[in-house]
Amino acid sequence: MTDERVLWITGGGSGMGAATARAAAADGWTVVLSGRRTDRLDGVAAAIRADGGTADVLPLDAADPDAVASALDTVLRRHGRLDGLVLAAGLNDPRRRWGDQSVGSFRAIVDTNLTAVVTVVDAALPALRAAGGVVVVVSSYAGWSFQPGAGVAYSASKTALGSVVRTLNQQEAPHGVRATHLCPGDVATDFLDQRPSVPDDAARAVMLQPTDIARAVSFVLGSPAHVRIDELVVSPVSQR
């Protein structure tokens, strides 16, 4: 038997995913980092190891079902189990209105924000059932409360994540699987560069920081097995 707890994080190379990885590793989790940019994943893993934690790098395009299945096989081969998922990859586009968006961009955003989440959860469910695992879906304030500026595709994809989490909790409770729809407000990350009007330093200074979200995820991951955090909204005081 081993007391290793294995956490797989998509979008683990930057922002909220990277901060969550460092916090989870500090809490004793073995962290598996996935994302499209190997250099960023390697940087996060190096920082975790420098702090005495355990990190594994597994590059992945989570929108590719075959790649996800192969990545899951690798996780289980290397670590023998999977206890948690944090799904933190996200995408948006500055062109967010019906008058300027493209269907191609819409598909790409939905593929990243919604379909990839479902693909990873679906592949990982057998392992999560065996472990009584926990899933944290990093959604958005726009997934909790309609935000006119978030965009057609982004709003649709993030709102749908609420239903994904609810069905997961309703159907997988007998296996001890728990899921959280985590809805952050404005967070000062590089993701803000995808806005039509990019916030300046003064605006970012009053936003949440990635470590604030990592703290929230740590709360969910550290909750007892009989406790489920169905939805968690975290926003800065400045949120409007």
Number of C-alpha atoms within 10 A of each C-alpha: 3 5 7 14 17 25 26 28 25 28 27 32 28 22 21 25 28 26 22 26 33 24 20 24 24 17 13 15 23 22 28 25 28 27 23 17 15 16 13 18 24 18 15 24 26 17 13 22 16 10 12 12 21 20 25 21 24 21 22 19 18 27 20 15 17 13 15 21 17 12 20 20 15 13 20 14 10 10 15 13 18 27 23 26 24 26 25 26 26 21 15 24 21 17 18 22 15 11 7 9 16 14 11 8 16 20 14 17 22 23 20 22 30 24 20 22 24 20 18 23 20 15 18 22 19 14 17 24 19 14 17 20 25 26 26 24 27 27 30 28 23 21 25 22 12 12 15 11 14 22 21 18 26 27 25 19 24 27 20 17 24 22 12 18 21 17 13 19 20 12 10 17 15 11 16 18 25 29 27 25 25 28 23 24 23 23 24 20 15 10 17 17 14 13 16 13 9 14 13 9 9 8 12 16 12 15 19 21 18 19 18 19 24 21 15 17 26 16 11 22 26 13 12 8 13 8 11 18 16 16 16 19 16 18 19 15 11 11 12 8
